[in-house]
Amino acid sequence: MVDSVVGSVGIVTPQTFHFSEPLTLECNRVLPTFDLVIETYGTLNADKSNAILICHALSGSHHAAGIHHADDKKAGWWDNMIGPNKAIDTKRFFVVCVNNIGSCFGSTGPTTINPDSITNGGTPRAYGPDFPLVTIKDWVKTQAMLSDRLGIEVWHAIVGGSMGGMQALQWSVDYPERLKRCVVIASTPKLSAQNIAFNEVARQSILSDPDFKEGRYLQAGTYPRRGLILARMVGHITYLTDSAMKAKFGRDLKSGKFMYGYDAEFQVESYLRYQGERFSKNFDANTYLLMTKALDYFDPTRDSALTPELDIELTSKVEQEADLLANAENSTYDDNSSNANAHSELKAAFAHTQCQYLVVSFTTDWRFAPERSEEIVDALMAVNKPVSYINVDAPHGHDSFLFDIPRYMGAIKGFLTAPFMNSSNGNYQNNGQGQRAAQTAVTGERS
């Protein structure tokens, strides 16, 4: 049982919102109707200005905080972040976490009933492999529809880690007027070839499992357990670090001696098998395929183009800001124009954003390394957007965003409660302080 201690949101009940209007996806397929499952924590104020949206990562769900019943032994996946007096303070904010379509935790996805199967009195069958491929952009679109249903015109903040950070970033590009703050944690502007390769190995592990049955394993009464275990083992390795695995397992043997066989002999082998086995019991294989493809497809610059006119406008803004900071006392600003030019596509994507950003990376994260976060920061600075950046020293690798690290939690809390730098024309200039803070974090200050 999870104790009802100070800082817990206590027992929570998921809610399901049904949308009867057709949803056209980026792949040009249409969902005739769909459901979104959410959880909420805290109280929405009268003018609905204190709402924070939480976007989950690949294996996450709507259950971000609290417990579902008194005997629940596991709290939500971000319970250390969300709650009374925590970094996302539910005494102050109304927090919403939504399970994305394509998932397997209640929102419409491969495991839910395909309405086409019951047309003309047919037998109800799950979508399975017939569920369309979805993108980060599709998820954000459905989240905006949820916002309308909740009556929330502008989010105080949208927060996400890993794949959740991609959703937060996409929100700021697609609906710039609907959020004041964007928190992007342990994320990236797009996947590298190496990351796509890891995802492909994971997908092939599932697709090559004889029990996959071309995705129709539910109808066949089978389940690609072995493929899903292997996929999770591959993924889990990328979330950890070599030093963390060395400290936790080293070359320790389970029995203290070689057994000269192919069963798990080293402790790290046993750990990975356990993680894969546990995951295979709680996750859907078709969902895993969908989620990794959504990661691969993510690119907020796809619909943006840096025209010559916009490039001149942005360059002028950067030069004005550089002059301002160069004249400021003790200024350490360096106008890195070559770096800004290297990120012209990101510059164009961020040119019309209107929110403040906090970008968080972790020193030992090699899945989405700090350099990838710095690409986001550099592009935002190049177009004169207010951004703060912190690179947190943590030993947990990519999974660091799930840990209760004081400097990390403090940065989140401080950003969410700091005054908003308002600007009617989207040109944020708070005497150059926003950019200077970001530049300091990039060039020297490591937290």
C-alpha positions in Angstrom: 0.0 0.0 0.0 1.2 3.5 -0.8 1.0 5.6 2.4 -1.2 8.7 2.3 1.6 11.0 3.3 2.2 14.7 2.8 2.8 15.3 -0.9 0.5 12.6 -2.2 -2.6 13.3 -4.3 -4.2 10.2 -2.7 -6.7 8.0 -4.5 -7.6 9.1 -8.0 -10.2 7.9 -10.6 -9.5 8.0 -14.3 -12.1 9.7 -16.6 -13.0 8.8 -20.1 -13.9 11.5 -22.7 -15.6 10.3 -25.9 -15.2 12.3 -29.1 -17.8 11.5 -31.7 -16.4 13.8 -34.4 -14.1 12.1 -37.0 -10.4 12.6 -36.5 -8.2 12.9 -39.7 -4.7 11.8 -39.0 -1.5 12.8 -40.7 -1.4 9.4 -42.5 -4.7 10.5 -44.1 -6.7 7.9 -42.4 -9.7 8.8 -40.3 -10.8 7.6 -36.9 -14.6 7.9 -36.9 -14.7 8.3 -33.1 -12.2 8.0 -30.3 -11.8 8.0 -26.5 -9.2 9.7 -24.3 -8.6 8.5 -20.8 -7.3 11.2 -18.4 -6.5 11.8 -14.7 -6.7 15.1 -13.0 -5.1 16.4 -9.8 -5.8 19.6 -7.9 -8.6 22.1 -8.5 -9.2 24.3 -11.6 -9.6 27.9 -10.6 -12.4 30.2 -11.7 -10.7 31.7 -14.8 -9.1 28.3 -15.7 -5.6 29.8 -15.8 -3.9 27.3 -13.5 -4.0 24.2 -15.7 -0.9 22.2 -16.5 -0.9 19.4 -19.1 1.4 16.4 -18.6 2.4 14.4 -21.7 3.6 10.9 -21.1 6.5 9.0 -22.6 6.5 5.8 -24.6 5.4 3.3 -21.9 3.6 5.9 -19.8 -0.1 6.4 -19.3 -2.6 8.8 -17.8 -1.8 7.5 -14.3 0.9 10.0 -13.4 0.3 10.5 -9.7 -1.5 9.0 -6.7 -3.0 5.6 -6.4 -6.2 3.9 -7.7 -7.3 2.1 -4.5 -6.3 1.8 -0.9 -4.3 -1.4 -1.4 -2.5 0.0 -4.5 1.2 -0.8 -4.2 2.4 1.4 -7.0 1.9 5.1 -7.4 1.7 7.0 -10.7 4.8 7.1 -12.9 5.6 10.8 -11.9 4.3 10.7 -8.4 7.5 12.3 -7.1 6.9 15.3 -9.4 3.2 15.9 -9.0 1.4 16.5 -5.7 0.9 19.0 -2.8 4.0 21.0 -2.3 5.9 19.1 -5.0 7.6 20.5 -8.1 4.2 20.6 -9.8 2.2 21.7 -6.8 -1.5 20.5 -6.9 -2.3 23.0 -4.1 -1.6 25.6 -6.8 -2.2 24.0 -10.1 -4.9 21.8 -11.8 -2.9 19.0 -13.5 -4.2 16.9 -16.4 -2.4 13.8 -17.7 -3.9 12.2 -20.9 -3.3 8.7 -22.3 -2.6 9.1 -26.0 -4.5 7.4 -28.8 -2.7 4.3 -30.0 -1.8 3.4 -26.4 -3.0 0.3 -24.5 -4.2 1.9 -21.3 -7.8 2.8 -22.2 -7.7 5.5 -24.9 -8.6 4.3 -28.4 -5.9 2.1 -29.8 -5.0 -1.4 -31.1 -6.6 -3.2 -28.1 -10.0 -1.3 -28.4 -12.9 -2.4 -30.5 -12.8 -1.4 -34.2 -16.2 0.1 -35.0 -16.0 -1.3 -38.5 -16.0 -4.8 -37.1 -19.5 -4.4 -35.6 -21.1 -2.8 -38.7 -24.2 -4.7 -39.8 -24.1 -6.8 -36.7 -20.6 -8.2 -37.0 -18.5 -9.7 -34.3 -16.7 -7.1 -32.2 -12.9 -7.3 -32.8 -10.0 -5.1 -31.6 -8.3 -2.9 -34.1 -5.1 -4.8 -33.8 -2.8 -4.0 -36.8 -5.6 -2.1 -38.5 -5.2 0.8 -36.1 -3.6 3.6 -38.2 -0.1 4.9 -37.6 -0.2 8.1 -35.5 2.3 10.9 -35.0 3.2 13.3 -32.2 1.3 15.9 -34.2 -1.8 13.8 -34.1 -1.5 13.4 -30.3 -1.2 17.1 -29.9 -4.3 17.6 -32.0 -6.3 15.3 -29.8 -5.0 17.0 -26.7 -6.1 20.4 -28.1 -9.6 18.9 -28.6 -9.5 17.7 -25.0 -8.5 21.2 -24.0 -11.6 22.6 -25.7 -13.8 20.0 -24.0 -12.3 21.0 -20.6 -12.8 24.7 -21.4 -9.1 25.4 -21.0 -8.2 28.0 -23.6 -4.6 28.6 -22.5 -2.4 26.2 -20.5 -0.3 27.6 -17.7 2.3 25.0 -18.8 2.7 21.9 -20.8 5.3 19.5 -19.4 6.8 16.3 -20.7 9.8 14.1 -20.5 11.4 12.1 -23.4 8.6 11.5 -25.9 6.4 13.7 -23.7 8.9 16.5 -24.2 8.4 16.2 -28.0 4.7 16.6 -27.5 5.3 19.8 -25.4 7.6 21.1 -28.1 5.0 20.3 -30.8 2.3 22.1 -28.8 4.4 25.3 -28.8 4.7 25.2 -32.6 1.2 24.1 -33.5 -0.8 26.1 -30.9 1.5 28.9 -29.9 -1.3 31.0 -28.4 -2.6 28.2 -26.1 0.3 27.8 -23.7 2.4 30.1 -21.6 5.2 27.8 -20.6 6.7 24.8 -22.3 8.9 22.3 -20.3 11.0 20.0 -22.4 12.8 17.3 -20.4 15.4 14.7 -21.7 14.2 15.2 -25.2 15.3 16.0 -28.7 14.3 18.0 -31.8 14.2 14.8 -33.8 15.6 11.3 -33.6 19.2 10.5 -34.7 19.9 7.6 -37.1 21.2 5.7 -34.1 18.0 6.1 -32.2 15.9 5.1 -35.2 18.2 2.0 -35.5 17.5 1.0 -31.9 13.7 1.4 -32.5 14.0 -0.8 -35.7 15.8 -3.6 -33.8 13.0 -3.5 -31.2 10.3 -3.6 -33.8 11.9 -6.5 -35.7 12.1 -8.4 -32.4 8.3 -8.2 -32.3 7.6 -8.6 -36.0 9.7 -11.7 -36.2 8.1 -13.5 -33.3 6.0 -16.4 -34.7 3.3 -15.6 -32.2 2.9 -12.1 -33.7 0.6 -13.4 -36.4 0.9 -10.2 -38.5 -0.5 -8.3 -35.5 -3.7 -10.4 -35.2 -2.5 -12.3 -32.1 -5.6 -11.4 -30.1 -7.8 -13.1 -32.7 -5.4 -16.1 -32.9 -5.2 -16.5 -29.1 -1.4 -16.0 -29.1 0.9 -13.2 -27.9 4.4 -12.2 -29.1 5.8 -12.4 -25.6 9.3 -13.2 -26.6 9.5 -10.4 -29.2 8.2 -7.9 -26.7 10.6 -9.0 -24.0 13.5 -8.6 -26.5 12.2 -5.2 -27.6 12.1 -4.0 -24.0 15.5 -5.3 -23.2 17.0 -3.4 -26.1 15.2 -0.2 -25.1 16.1 -0.6 -21.4 19.8 -0.8 -22.2 19.6 2.7 -23.9 17.9 4.2 -20.8 20.8 3.3 -18.5 24.5 4.2 -18.5 27.6 2.0 -18.5 28.7 3.4 -15.2 25.3 2.8 -13.6 25.2 -0.8 -14.8 28.8 -1.3 -13.7 28.0 0.0 -10.2 24.8 -2.0 -9.9 25.8 -5.3 -11.5 29.5 -5.3 -12.6 30.3 -8.8 -13.7 28.6 -10.4 -10.7 27.3 -14.0 -11.2 24.0 -15.2 -9.9 25.5 -18.4 -8.5 29.0 -17.2 -7.9 30.4 -19.4 -10.6 30.2 -20.1 -14.4 27.4 -22.6 -15.3 28.6 -23.1 -18.9 25.2 -22.7 -20.4 22.9 -20.1 -22.0 20.6 -19.4 -19.0 21.1 -16.0 -17.2 24.4 -16.3 -15.3 25.4 -12.7 -14.9 23.2 -10.4 -12.7 22.8 -7.9 -15.5 21.3 -10.7 -17.7 18.8 -11.6 -15.0 17.9 -8.0 -14.5 17.2 -7.4 -18.2 15.1 -10.6 -18.5 13.1 -9.6 -15.5 12.5 -6.1 -16.9 11.4 -7.6 -20.3 9.2 -10.2 -18.7 7.4 -7.6 -16.5 6.9 -5.3 -19.4 5.5 -8.0 -21.7 2.7 -8.6 -19.2 1.6 -5.0 -19.1 2.1 -3.6 -22.6 0.7 -4.3 -26.1 2.9 -5.3 -29.0 1.0 -3.4 -31.6 1.1 -0.3 -29.4 4.9 -0.7 -29.0 5.2 -0.7 -32.8 3.0 2.4 -33.1 4.8 4.4 -30.4 8.3 3.8 -31.8 7.2 4.8 -35.2 5.7 8.0 -33.8 9.2 8.7 -32.2 10.9 8.1 -35.6 8.5 10.4 -37.4 8.8 13.3 -35.0 10.1 16.5 -36.6 8.6 19.9 -35.6 10.2 21.5 -38.6 8.4 19.5 -41.3 5.8 22.2 -41.9 8.2 25.1 -41.5 10.3 26.9 -44.0 12.8 29.7 -43.4 12.1 32.2 -46.2 14.7 34.8 -47.0 12.4 37.5 -45.5 12.0 35.6 -42.3 15.8 34.9 -42.1 16.5 38.6 -42.5 14.0 39.4 -39.8 15.4 36.8 -37.3 19.0 37.8 -38.0 18.1 41.4 -37.3 16.5 40.5 -34.0 19.5 38.4 -32.9 21.9 41.3 -33.8 19.9 43.7 -31.8 19.9 41.4 -28.8 23.6 40.8 -29.2 24.3 44.6 -29.1 22.1 45.0 -26.0 23.9 42.2 -24.1 27.3 43.3 -25.3 26.7 46.7 -23.6 25.3 45.1 -20.4 27.6 44.9 -17.4 29.6 41.7 -17.0 27.9 40.3 -20.1 29.3 37.0 -21.4 27.1 36.7 -24.5 28.7 35.3 -27.6 26.8 35.8 -30.9 27.2 32.4 -32.3 25.7 33.1 -35.8 27.2 30.1 -37.4 25.4 27.8 -34.9 22.1 29.7 -35.6 22.5 29.2 -39.3 23.0 25.5 -38.8 19.6 25.3 -37.2 17.7 27.3 -39.8 14.8 24.8 -39.9 14.4 24.9 -36.1 14.6 28.6 -36.2 11.7 28.8 -38.7 9.6 26.3 -36.6 10.1 28.4 -33.4 9.8 31.8 -35.0 6.2 32.3 -34.1 6.1 30.6 -30.7 4.8 32.7 -27.9 5.6 30.8 -24.7 8.5 30.7 -22.3 10.7 27.5 -22.4 12.5 25.5 -19.8 14.8 22.8 -21.4 16.3 20.1 -19.1 18.9 17.6 -20.0 21.0 15.1 -17.9 24.7 14.7 -18.1 24.6 10.9 -18.5 21.7 10.6 -20.9 23.2 9.1 -24.1 19.8 8.3 -25.7 18.9 12.0 -25.9 22.2 13.6 -25.1 22.5 17.2 -23.7 23.8 18.3 -27.1 20.4 17.5 -28.5 18.7 19.7 -25.9 21.2 22.4 -26.7 20.1 22.3 -30.4 16.7 23.4 -29.2 18.1 26.1 -26.9 20.3 27.5 -29.6 17.5 27.7 -32.1 15.2 29.4 -29.6 17.9 31.9 -28.7 18.5 32.6 -32.4 14.9 33.7 -32.8 14.9 35.7 -29.6 12.6 33.4 -27.5 12.8 33.3 -23.7 14.5 30.0 -22.7 16.1 28.7 -19.6 18.3 25.6 -19.8 19.7 23.3 -17.1 22.0 20.3 -17.6 21.5 18.2 -14.5 24.3 16.0 -13.2 22.7 12.6 -12.6 23.9 9.0 -12.8 20.7 7.5 -14.0 21.0 8.1 -17.8 17.9 8.8 -19.8 15.7 7.6 -16.9 16.9 10.5 -14.8 13.8 12.5 -15.7 11.8 10.0 -13.5 14.0 10.5 -10.4 13.6 12.9 -7.5 16.7 15.0 -8.0 16.6 18.2 -5.9 18.2 20.6 -8.5 16.0 19.2 -11.2 12.8 19.4 -9.1 13.7 22.9 -7.9 14.2 24.1 -11.5 10.8 22.8 -12.5 9.1 24.4 -9.5 10.8 27.7 -9.9 10.0 27.9 -13.6 6.3 27.1 -13.1 5.9 29.7 -10.4 8.0 32.5 -11.9 6.3 35.6 -13.4 5.4 35.2 -17.1 7.1 37.6 -19.4 4.2 38.8 -21.5 4.5 40.3 -24.9 1.6 41.1 -27.3 3.7 40.8 -30.4 5.7 37.7 -29.5 9.0 39.6 -29.3 10.3 38.8 -25.8 13.0 41.1 -24.7 13.0 41.4 -20.8 16.2 43.4 -21.1 18.0 40.4 -22.6 17.8 38.4 -19.3 16.0 35.4 -20.8 18.7 34.8 -23.4 21.5 35.5 -21.1 20.3 33.0 -18.6 20.1 30.4 -21.3 23.5 31.2 -22.7 25.1 31.0 -19.3 23.7 27.5 -18.7 24.9 26.3 -22.1 28.4 27.6 -21.9 29.4 27.1 -18.3 26.9 26.5 -15.5 26.2 22.8 -15.1 23.7 21.9 -12.3 
